[in-house]
Amino acid sequence: MEAGKRPLSLITKYLNRNIRVTLKNDLMYEGTVVECDSFMNLVIEKAVEYQDNNKKAMYPRILIRGNNIMYIQLIPESIE
């Protein structure tokens, strides 16, 4: 895989942007990704937790272990 196309390269490119992370246990988090390491562990600020598309909790800062991640999506910025 080309160096610029690796998943980790894409995540680090979008630091400080809003993302949606779906975990293997079907929980979903939305927030601002502020850190990412070589194991794809993510630190997300202003995280909102969803279960079955219902808001469950809000956290100022969370750590998501990389091996629990199923999907990562970039949330488009709203146009004003």
ROTOR-575603 format. One line per 4 residues: number of its first residue (from 1); for each residue x, y, z of C-alpha. Coordinates in Angstrom, 3 decimals, decimal comma. Each point is the difference from the previous one (the first is absolute). Example, Ala and Ser with C-alpha at 12.3 -4.5 7.8 and 13.67 -1.06 7.14 Angstrom:
<rs>
1 = 12,300/-4,500/7,800; 1,370/3,440/-0,660;
</rs>
This chain:
<rs>
1 = 0,000/0,000/0,000; 1,281/3,424/-0,918; 1,339/1,954/3,020; -2,386/2,922/-0,456;
5 = -3,017/-2,337/-0,178; 0,520/-1,905/3,254; -2,867/0,360/2,497; 2,285/1,455/2,675;
9 = 1,211/2,696/-2,408; -3,593/0,992/-0,699; -0,892/0,201/3,683; 3,003/2,157/0,875;
13 = -0,878/2,239/-2,949; -3,383/0,677/1,598; 1,138/0,745/3,565; -2,157/2,664/1,628;
17 = -2,928/-0,842/-2,284; -3,318/-1,579/0,947; -0,271/-3,732/-0,516; -2,432/-2,826/0,641;
21 = 1,444/-3,260/1,336; -2,025/-3,229/-0,003; 1,287/-2,738/2,277; -0,295/-3,765/-0,316;
25 = -2,544/-0,005/2,857; -2,276/2,339/-2,062; 0,636/3,062/2,179; 0,668/3,158/-1,974;
29 = 1,899/3,129/1,033; 0,098/3,416/-1,615; 2,488/2,680/0,924; 3,269/1,719/-0,846;
33 = 2,981/-2,305/-0,490; 3,027/1,595/1,679; 2,514/-2,855/0,149; 0,749/-3,252/-1,808;
37 = 2,866/-2,448/0,486; 1,520/-2,797/-2,085; -2,541/-2,506/1,417; -2,841/2,280/-1,162;
41 = -0,999/0,775/3,596; -1,975/3,234/-0,140; -0,497/2,817/2,483; -3,262/1,792/-0,668;
45 = -1,166/3,207/1,672; -3,606/1,124/0,467; -1,071/-3,580/-0,652; -3,641/-0,974/-0,279;
49 = -0,814/-3,688/0,449; -2,873/-1,578/-1,928; -1,588/-3,410/0,368; -2,610/-1,085/-2,541;
53 = 0,131/3,567/-1,437; -1,104/1,450/3,356; 2,209/2,418/1,910; 1,183/-1,825/3,099;
57 = 2,714/2,163/1,604; 2,396/2,896/-0,494; 3,676/0,042/1,023; 2,548/2,826/-0,027;
61 = 2,797/-2,359/-1,141; 0,165/-3,725/-0,770; 2,550/-2,552/-1,178; -1,115/-2,639/-2,494;
65 = 2,222/-3,022/-0,406; 0,819/-0,576/-3,654; -0,825/-3,709/-0,096; -3,619/0,763/0,994;
69 = -0,612/2,246/-3,010; -2,125/-1,253/-2,881; -0,528/3,267/-1,973; 1,264/3,564/0,068;
73 = -1,869/2,692/-1,932; 0,845/3,644/-0,491; -2,998/2,187/0,825; -0,393/2,710/-2,656;
77 = 0,188/3,541/1,339; -3,263/1,867/-0,319; -0,064/2,780/-2,557; -1,281/3,274/1,399;
</rs>
